[in-house]
Amino acid sequence: MTGLEATILTVSILAIIGVFVAEFLRNHSHLLDRLPRPMLHAIRITFGFIFLALAVLGALLPILQGWIFFLLAMLMFFPQSRVAVGVLDKAEPRLPRMVKFLRKHGIGTHHGTGQKTWEDHGP
């Protein structure tokens, strides 16, 4: 097995584990409310590095779409930036449950940014 094959296998296994973790969190989201804030911050940073590694891998491999993972890494590393708030504002009509979950955990929140939502800008 070459190094590239081992890397792809490792990333695939991590993606499968990520799917199981996401499904678990979807069904047991009340458990996240009990975690201490520093632990949630550490989890968010860990996911940010995982998404960043997948984004770099996606930039090198034509099969994997790297820009999606760059966006996810940006949301994890900079949760209250204007870009994160804008991305979640635009995604909210199509993915309201996911946006509500992310905002509940402090990603893309409006407080402290001074930015209006896309609905506030008017025609």
N, C-alpha and C positions, 0 to 999 in steps of 0.2 A: 504494500500500500504506500503510495507516494504521500508527500506532505500535503499536497492540494486535496487529495482524496480524504485524508484524515481531517483536514480543516472543514471540508464540506460535511463530512459525517458528524463532526462535533457541533457545527452550527445547526444541522438538521435535528440532532438530539435536543439541543437547547431550545429550538423552536417548538418541538413537540412538548417539552416540559413547560414552556411558556404558555402553550395552549391549555394544558391541564391546569396550570396555576390560574390563568384567566377564567376558566370555567369554574374553578373552585371559588374564586373571589366573587364571581357573578352570583353564585348560589349562596355564599356566606359573607356578603359585604358588611354585615353587622359586626363581624370580627375585626375589621379594620378600624372601627370606631374605638375599640379598646386598646389598640396599639399606642405606645407613647410616641409623641411627635418626633423625637430624634430617630426612632426606628423607622418611621415612615419616610423621613428624609434620607436615611441610608438606603432604604429599598428603592426610592426614586432615583438616587444617584447610581445605584447598581444597574437598574434598568436602563438608565441613560448611557452608561458605558457599553452595555450589551447592544443597544440599538445603534450606537456609534460604530461598534465593531462590525455589525451587520451592514451598516451603510457603506463603510469602506470596502467590505467584501462585495457589496452590490455594485460599487463603482468599478470594481475590477472584473467582475463576472457579468457577462451579458444576460445571463438567465435571471439574476436577482435584481429587482428594482431597488436601487439604493436610495433614491430621493425620498421614499416613504419612510425609511429608517432614519434618514437625516432629520426629517420633520418630527418624528417621534422622539429622537434624541434631544432635539431642540426644546420640545415641550417638557421633557424630563429635567433638563439642565436649567432652563430659564422659564419657570412656570408662570410668572406674572409679567412677562415682557409684553410689549404692545403687539408683537407678531403673534404670540401665543393666544392673546385675547382675540385678535382679529381672526385667526384661523378657527378658533372655537365658535366665534360668532357666526362665521359663514357655514360651519358644519352643523350648527344647532338645528336648523330646519330639517335636515336630512337624518341626523343621528342624535335625536334629543336625549335618549337614555344614556349614551356614552358621554355626551357633553355634561349632562347633569352629574354623572359619576365623577368625571375629572374635576369639575368645579367644586364638588363636595369635598374633594381631597386637596384643594388649593391650587389646581392647575388651571390657568386661564381666567382667574377671577378678576372682576372689575375694580375692586377696591384698591386704592393706592396707585392706579395707573392714570386716572383722569381721562381715559378714553371712552368715547361713547360707543354704544352698540351700533350695528349696521341699521337697526330700525330707527335709531335716533337721528340719523343723518338726513332723513326725509328724501323727497323726490329730487 
